[in-house]
């Protein structure tokens, strides 16, 4: 790696980290984390109602397991009981006022992500509040449908595969590829969600190439951070002695805080790279 490349990396990282610190990145990470935690259960309620309309509440239970797959066991475990209790209450009243309110509260999590990305990309929101709220609600509905579809692909598809093999035993040799495809789809859904967030949530126009570096960094930090945080909880942390009955909530909140910071840093990195390219092209004043 040449000195010129190192200088570019230093400049881009300095711009990204500097703006993150100077523009209240840590404070916004806490806002996103708290809002996401508050929106989590309304989202699960809505997803359960959708599954109930399909007469398949087990599908929602499997979708929730997938939702927590990216969380360390020490974080997901304590709240799994409460989530299971929530999901054992079948809901089919999708069109009631209560469920419209549930969707609205779930959309608050999307709005928090939008605000954080607007600051990360250094843009001022120009779209109407009605447009933004409708977009957030649409994202919630698509997210619930996607999780249920993913649950089918990951959990229920093997049953269909086994049935097919009874009729066509020769396809058994393709089972490893089938498993790889299923879990590849699971990972792809997460990547697609990040791409959609970076492209369409903040104001302004960005190309796919503009958001890929930050998304890659976010995913890498997420994997590393989840492993380290899980090990820390297992070996050292004792939140129960500090937060008593709120220990599980605080553990989840701290984890979401770290994930939110990684998410915002991804946006900051993308913004810094966009600024660098524009500076080289003479479109903005070089720092």
C-alpha positions in Angstrom: 0.0 0.0 0.0 1.6 3.3 -1.1 1.9 6.5 0.8 -0.6 8.2 -1.4 -3.2 5.5 -0.6 -2.5 5.8 3.1 -2.9 9.5 3.0 -6.3 9.1 1.3 -7.4 6.6 3.9 -6.2 8.9 6.7 -8.1 11.9 5.2 -11.3 10.0 4.7 -11.3 8.4 8.1 -10.4 11.7 9.7 -13.3 13.4 8.0 -15.7 10.6 9.0 -14.7 10.3 12.6 -14.2 14.0 13.1 -17.8 14.7 11.8 -19.2 11.8 13.9 -17.7 13.3 17.1 -18.3 17.0 16.3 -21.9 16.5 15.2 -23.2 14.5 18.2 -22.8 11.0 16.7 -22.8 9.3 20.1 -25.9 11.2 21.2 -27.7 10.3 18.0 -26.7 6.6 18.5 -28.4 6.6 21.9 -31.5 8.2 20.3 -31.6 5.5 17.6 -31.0 2.7 20.1 -33.8 3.9 22.5 -36.3 4.5 19.6 -35.4 1.1 18.0 -36.1 -0.7 21.4 -39.4 1.2 21.8 -40.4 0.3 18.2 -39.3 -3.4 18.5 -42.4 -4.7 20.3 -45.0 -2.8 18.3 -43.2 -4.2 15.2 -43.5 -7.7 16.6 -47.1 -7.2 17.4 -47.8 -6.1 13.9 -45.9 -9.0 12.4 -47.8 -11.4 14.7 -51.1 -10.0 13.4 -50.0 -10.5 9.8 -49.1 -14.1 10.6 -52.5 -14.5 12.3 -54.3 -13.4 9.2 -52.4 -16.1 7.4 -53.5 -18.7 10.2 -49.8 -19.3 10.9 -48.6 -17.8 14.1 -45.7 -20.3 14.1 -44.3 -18.3 11.2 -44.0 -15.2 13.3 -42.2 -17.1 16.1 -39.7 -18.4 13.6 -39.3 -14.9 12.1 -38.5 -13.5 15.5 -35.8 -16.2 16.0 -34.2 -15.0 12.8 -34.5 -11.4 13.9 -32.4 -12.1 17.0 -29.9 -14.3 15.1 -27.6 -11.3 14.7 -27.8 -10.6 18.5 -25.4 -12.2 21.0 -27.2 -15.0 23.0 -26.5 -13.1 26.2 -28.5 -10.1 24.8 -31.3 -12.0 23.0 -31.8 -14.6 25.7 -33.2 -12.5 28.6 -35.9 -10.9 26.4 -36.8 -14.0 24.5 -39.3 -15.1 27.2 -41.1 -11.8 26.9 -41.2 -12.0 23.1 -42.5 -15.5 23.2 -45.3 -14.4 25.6 -46.1 -11.7 23.1 -46.3 -14.1 20.2 -48.5 -16.6 22.0 -51.3 -14.1 21.8 -52.8 -14.5 18.3 -53.8 -11.2 16.8 -55.9 -10.8 13.7 -57.4 -7.3 14.2 -55.1 -5.6 11.7 -57.5 -2.8 10.9 -58.3 -1.6 14.4 -57.2 1.8 15.8 -54.8 0.0 18.1 -53.0 -1.6 15.3 -52.8 1.6 13.2 -51.2 3.1 16.3 -48.8 0.1 16.5 -47.7 0.6 12.9 -47.2 4.3 13.6 -45.0 3.6 16.7 -43.0 1.0 14.7 -42.4 3.7 12.0 -40.7 5.9 14.7 -37.8 3.5 14.6 -37.4 4.2 10.8 -37.7 8.0 11.5 -34.8 7.8 14.0 -32.6 6.1 11.4 -33.6 8.8 8.9 -32.6 11.6 11.2 -29.3 10.0 12.0 -28.5 9.4 8.3 -29.4 12.9 7.4 -26.8 14.2 9.8 -24.3 11.6 8.8 -24.6 12.5 5.1 -24.7 16.2 6.1 -28.0 17.0 4.3 -31.0 19.0 5.4 -34.4 17.3 5.1 -36.5 18.9 2.5 -39.4 16.4 2.0 -42.7 16.8 3.7 -43.5 15.1 7.0 -46.4 13.3 5.4 -44.2 11.9 2.7 -41.6 10.8 5.3 -44.2 9.2 7.6 -45.9 7.3 4.7 -42.5 6.0 3.5 -41.6 4.9 7.1 -44.9 3.0 7.4 -44.4 1.3 4.0 -40.9 0.2 5.1 -42.4 -1.3 8.3 -45.0 -3.2 6.3 -42.4 -4.4 3.8 -40.1 -5.3 6.7 -42.7 -7.5 8.4 -43.6 -9.2 5.2 -39.9 -9.8 4.4 -39.3 -11.3 7.9 -42.2 -13.7 7.4 -41.1 -14.7 4.0 -37.6 -15.2 5.3 -38.9 -17.3 8.1 -40.5 -19.6 5.5 -37.3 -19.8 3.4 -35.1 -20.6 6.4 -37.3 -22.7 8.7 -40.1 -24.2 6.7 -38.5 -24.7 3.3 -36.5 -27.7 4.6 -39.9 -29.5 5.2 -40.8 -28.9 1.6 -37.4 -30.0 0.5 -37.7 -33.3 2.5 -41.1 -33.9 0.9 -39.7 -33.4 -2.6 -36.8 -35.8 -1.9 -39.4 -38.5 -1.0 -40.6 -38.3 -4.6 -37.3 -37.5 -6.2 -34.5 -39.1 -4.1 -31.8 -38.2 -6.7 -31.9 -34.5 -5.7 -30.5 -35.4 -2.2 -27.0 -34.7 -3.5 -28.0 -31.0 -3.9 -28.9 -30.6 -0.2 -25.7 -28.8 0.8 -26.3 -26.2 -1.9 -29.9 -25.8 -0.8 -28.8 -25.0 2.8 -26.2 -22.6 1.5 -28.8 -20.8 -0.6 -31.2 -20.5 2.3 -28.7 -18.9 4.6 -27.3 -16.8 1.8 -30.8 -15.4 1.3 -30.9 -14.6 5.1 -27.7 -12.6 4.8 -28.9 -10.9 1.6 -32.0 -9.6 3.3 -29.9 -7.8 5.9 -27.7 -6.3 3.2 -30.7 -5.2 1.2 -32.2 -3.5 4.3 -29.0 -1.5 4.8 -28.9 -0.6 1.1 -32.5 0.6 1.2 -31.8 2.6 4.4 -28.8 4.4 3.0 -30.2 5.1 -0.5 -33.8 6.2 0.4 -34.1 7.2 4.0 -31.8 10.3 4.0 -32.5 13.3 1.8 -30.7 13.7 -1.5 -29.5 11.3 -4.2 -26.9 8.6 -3.8 -25.7 5.8 -6.1 -25.2 2.2 -5.0 -21.4 2.6 -5.2 -21.7 5.6 -2.8 -23.2 3.5 0.0 -21.4 0.1 -0.4 -18.2 1.0 1.6 -20.2 2.2 4.7 -22.5 -0.9 4.6 -19.5 -3.2 4.4 -17.9 -1.5 7.4 -21.2 -1.6 9.3 -21.5 -5.3 8.7 -17.9 -6.0 9.7 -18.1 -4.0 12.9 -21.5 -5.6 13.7 -20.0 -9.1 13.5 -16.9 -8.1 15.5 -18.9 -6.0 18.0 -21.5 -8.7 18.6 -18.8 -11.3 19.3 -16.9 -9.1 21.7 -19.9 -7.8 23.5 -21.2 -11.3 23.9 -17.9 -12.4 25.4 -17.8 -9.4 27.7 -21.3 -10.2 29.0 -20.4 -13.8 29.5 -17.1 -13.2 31.3 -17.3 -9.9 33.1 -20.6 -8.0 33.1 -23.2 -8.3 35.9 -25.9 -5.8 35.0 -28.3 -7.5 37.4 -26.3 -6.1 40.3 -26.6 -2.6 38.9 -30.0 -2.5 37.2 -31.9 -5.2 39.1 -35.0 -6.1 37.2 -34.1 -3.8 34.3 -30.9 -5.7 33.5 -32.3 -7.4 30.4 -33.6 -4.1 29.0 -30.4 -2.3 29.7 -28.3 -5.1 28.1 -30.4 -4.9 24.9 -30.3 -1.1 25.0 -26.5 -1.0 25.3 -26.1 -3.5 22.4 -28.5 -1.4 20.3 -26.5 1.6 21.2 -23.3 0.0 19.8 -25.0 -1.2 16.7 -26.5 2.3 16.1 -23.1 3.9 16.4 -21.8 1.4 13.8 -24.7 2.2 11.5 -24.1 6.0 11.8 -20.4 5.5 11.3 -21.1 3.7 8.0 -23.1 6.7 6.8 -20.3 9.0 8.0 -17.7 7.0 6.0 -19.9 7.1 2.9 -20.3 10.9 3.2 -16.6 11.4 3.7 -15.8 9.3 0.6 -18.4 11.3 -1.4 -16.8 14.6 -0.3 -13.3 13.4 -1.2 -14.4 12.4 -4.7 -16.2 15.8 -5.2 -13.1 17.6 -3.8 -10.9 15.8 -6.4 -13.4 16.8 -9.1 -13.4 20.4 -7.9 -17.1 20.3 -7.0 -16.5 21.2 -3.3 -13.8 23.0 -1.5 -11.0 20.7 -0.3 -10.4 20.6 3.4 
